[in-house]
Amino acid sequence: MTALLWFLVALALLALEWLGVEFDGLLAAALAALLVSLLCAWLPLSLGLQLLLFAAGSLALLVLLQRWSARKRERAIRQSDAAQYAEVISGFDAGSDQGRVLWHGQSWAAENLEPGQALRPGSQVLVMGRDGTNLQVLPNA
């Protein structure tokens, strides 16, 4: 019976994640709940041990997911042979990675792929790609 309850908790957490609730630990908690559900189906675990496994599993998975995500963001991006340039319309502050650029005569929302570096209006940026209606840009070196 406890395995079914943990499975339902996992489904509820996955549903919240799917609905777009902004909380970083939901996916990790859902995976930990699935793990506890499987363990409860095989082994008779006390409630305290179940909660401890859930908390430890959530924390461990959250740390692993954050490290993986950070490593994925740190990859070097090489310049494409067909790279194009755009002009910054509204500056990207040092703490923000969002701004607007003029590209092909139109204003576009853009994401600075090097958010630590401020981009001032009028400066040139390198267009690295596009994600829907957002351009992905790098400072022009």
C-alpha positions in Angstrom: 0.0 0.0 0.0 2.8 2.4 0.8 4.4 1.7 -2.6 1.2 2.9 -4.2 1.1 6.1 -2.1 4.7 6.9 -3.1 3.8 6.3 -6.7 0.9 8.7 -6.5 3.2 11.3 -4.8 5.6 10.9 -7.8 2.8 11.3 -10.3 1.5 14.4 -8.5 5.0 15.9 -8.6 5.5 15.0 -12.2 2.1 16.6 -13.0 3.2 19.8 -11.3 6.4 19.8 -13.3 4.5 19.2 -16.5 2.1 22.1 -15.7 5.1 24.4 -15.4 5.3 25.1 -11.7 8.5 27.0 -11.1 10.4 25.0 -8.5 13.8 23.5 -9.2 13.4 20.4 -7.0 10.2 19.0 -8.5 11.8 16.6 -11.0 14.3 15.4 -8.5 11.6 14.8 -5.9 9.4 13.0 -8.3 12.3 10.7 -9.3 13.1 10.1 -5.6 9.4 9.3 -4.9 9.5 6.7 -7.7 12.6 5.2 -6.2 11.0 5.0 -2.8 7.9 3.5 -4.4 10.0 0.7 -5.9 11.9 0.1 -2.7 8.6 -0.1 -0.7 7.3 -2.6 -3.2 10.3 -4.9 -2.6 11.2 -4.3 1.0 9.2 -3.6 4.2 10.5 -0.1 5.1 9.5 2.0 8.2 7.9 5.4 7.6 11.0 7.1 9.0 13.3 5.3 6.6 11.0 6.0 3.7 11.1 9.7 4.5 14.8 9.7 5.0 15.3 7.9 1.6 13.0 10.4 -0.1 14.8 13.4 1.4 18.3 12.0 0.6 17.3 10.9 -2.9 15.7 14.3 -3.7 18.8 16.1 -2.5 21.2 13.9 -4.3 19.3 14.0 -7.6 18.9 17.8 -7.3 22.6 18.2 -6.9 23.4 15.9 -9.8 20.8 17.6 -12.1 22.2 21.1 -11.2 25.8 19.9 -11.9 24.8 18.4 -15.2 22.9 21.6 -16.1 25.8 23.9 -15.2 28.2 21.7 -17.2 25.9 21.8 -20.2 25.8 25.7 -20.0 29.6 26.0 -19.8 30.3 24.3 -23.2 32.3 26.4 -25.6 30.3 27.6 -28.5 32.3 27.8 -31.7 31.5 30.4 -34.4 29.6 29.1 -37.4 30.9 29.7 -40.9 27.6 31.3 -41.7 27.6 33.5 -38.6 25.7 36.8 -38.8 25.8 39.9 -36.8 23.1 42.0 -35.1 23.1 45.4 -33.3 22.1 45.7 -29.7 19.0 47.9 -29.3 18.4 47.7 -25.6 21.4 46.8 -23.4 21.9 43.6 -21.7 22.8 44.4 -18.1 25.6 42.4 -16.4 23.1 40.5 -14.3 20.6 39.9 -17.1 20.9 37.7 -20.2 17.8 39.1 -22.0 17.7 42.1 -24.3 16.7 43.2 -27.8 18.8 43.3 -31.0 18.2 44.6 -34.6 18.7 41.7 -37.0 17.7 41.7 -40.7 16.0 45.1 -40.2 13.7 43.8 -37.4 13.8 44.0 -33.6 14.3 40.6 -32.0 14.3 39.4 -28.4 17.7 37.9 -27.7 19.5 35.9 -25.1 23.2 36.6 -24.2 25.0 33.3 -24.1 27.7 35.0 -21.9 25.4 36.6 -19.3 28.3 37.8 -17.2 29.3 40.3 -19.9 27.2 43.4 -20.4 26.2 44.4 -24.0 25.6 48.1 -24.6 23.2 49.6 -27.1 24.8 50.1 -30.5 27.4 47.3 -30.0 27.6 44.4 -32.5 26.8 40.9 -31.4 27.3 37.5 -33.1 24.0 35.6 -33.8 24.7 32.0 -32.9 21.3 30.5 -33.3 17.6 30.9 -32.8 15.2 29.4 -30.3 11.7 30.2 -31.6 11.4 34.0 -31.6 14.5 34.5 -29.5 18.0 34.9 -30.9 21.0 33.5 -29.1 23.9 36.0 -29.3 27.5 36.3 -28.2 29.5 39.5 -27.8 31.5 40.3 -30.9 35.2 39.7 -30.0 
